Amino acid sequence: MLDLPILSLLLWLPMLGGLVVLAVGNRLDPRQVALGITLLTFLISLLMLISFNLETAQMQFQEQSIWISSFKINYHLGVDGFSVPLIILNSFITILVVIAAWEVIRYQINQYLAAFLIMEGIVNGVFAALDAMLFYILFEGMLIPLFLIIGIWGGPQRVYATLKFFLYTFFGSVFLLISLVYLYQLGNSFAIADMQKLPLAMLPQTLIFLSFLLAFGVKVPMWPVHTWLPDAHVEAPTGGSVILAAITLKVGGYAFIRFALPIVPDAAAQLSSLVIFMSLTAIVYIGFVALVQQNMKKLIAYSSIAHMGFVTLALFIIYLLKPDDSRSAALALQGGMIQMISHGFISGALFLCIGVLYDRMHTRDIKAYGGVVNTMPYFAAFFVLFAMANTGLPGTSGFVGELFVILASFKANFWIASLAASALIIGSAYTLWLVKRVIFGTIQHPKVAQLRDLNQREFGLLTVLAVAVLLLGVWPAPLNHLMSVSIEQLLAHALQSKCGGNVVGECP
């Protein structure tokens, strides 16, 4: 075990680094400073991974100190098998965002990079927070840099998109705060572990779960509170879209794992059919919505909603399985986590690809393209690879998570699994339709004939993501092993009644 305050470093190094980038202004190249900070943060996250004990479900690298003593709010950090891969994903993607902005962002570059560095630190804190109030403050704090990124460097409708994004996400969080304060009054502690031990009757569990569903469902985002996401993606700069899809959406899925399942398991079981219905609607209906989009960013944004539906389906399908089928329940949770990591790679790569085209053509309209393979063959190869991963092609990371969730769903209900599996067909339809219209065919627009292929920076970015997508697709075992013990502990909490019933969800 490391003696270093490794989690504090992961939280504060990027945040303070962001302030340094603001302070240096034009005296130093802010891009080089930001890149150095992100690389150092990523190395620290790898050091955390190397030192992580795979044999225990206990929180590791814990740091705790009193923050607000009168309310027993502590600065308390720790990680388990769910937190570690998400922190590494966040640190990895932020490096790519900094490199992607190297030649693209022309004005206020230091402010732009500082916002992403501060965002990185806050999100690392969200994934490591073990105090509910600390989690809430960071959970809300991550809105601020993202709000600025979209609002300052976004498109023509950026003000509308940022306000819609802020109001949707903030509205749900108000109910989250009320629930956390209620739990604090019951247990006289804001420690998440203490909240998980509280005995709760069915009515308060139900009300708390609904508040969690609203707050975290908006972040995922789940149908029908998803409409802010396409607008935010369309108006966001490329880096904003990458972080939004690859990282921000994962906070919602992680919060369900950390709060909803272990704190209010009976209500989660009782209302699991509602969440599964919402998840299947996102998978099927939103897939059809993606099929008719004419804007590349909107299409991938709707695709993200559909793919994140697999995550919420995985988390709640465990309540429809037989009580003794722990293997299928673990398989579902493994699939949900792999889907989150995989979606981070694939969606980030697709938004970077769209950014490459936009930098050259200054349009995201699908009709403006066609025949790109004729002038950008290397780019076309990467785009097709990531598109195939988006459809769930075997051998790519997009296949593994969805397969695990579908297999677990078959154990619970044939029709649920069949609807989930239909996403493979629908996803293939809208993704291949996009590839056909943009990449292949004859050149329709004279500007396409003048396009230049990837430069070294762009080629390097896409190569790294391609390796990640393929590596996770053919070798998911290390990720499974990393979170296996934590999954067992989560199932022990999520399937144990807290209101005196013998079976979770069947309270007297």
Buried (B, 14 or more C-beta within 10 A) or exposed (E): EBEEEBBBBBBBBBBBBBEBBBEBEEEEEBBEBBBEBBBBBBEBBEBBBEEBEEEEBEBBBBBEEEBEEEEBBBBBBBBBBBBBBBBBBBBBBBBBBBBBBBEBBEEEBBBBBBBBBBBBBBBBBBBBBBBBBBBBBBBBBBBBBBBBBBBBBBBEEBEEBBBBBBEBBBEBBEBBBEBBBBBBEBBEBBBBBBBBEBEBEBEBBBBBBBBBBBBBBBBBBBBEBBEBBBBBBBBBBBBBBBBBBBBBBBBBBBBBBBBBBBBBBBBBBBBBEEBBEBBBBBBBBBBEBBBEBEBBBBBBBBBBBBBBBBBBBBBBBBBBBEEEBBEBBBBBBBBBBBBBBBBBBBBBBBBBBBBBBBEBBEBBEBEBBBBBBBBBEBBBBBBBBBBBBBBBBEEBBBBBBBBBBBBBBBBBBEEBBEBBBBBBEBBBBBBBBBBEBBBBBEBEBEBBEEBEBBEEEBBEBBEBBBEBBBBBBEEBEEBBEBBBBBBBBBBEBBBEBBBEBEEBBEBE
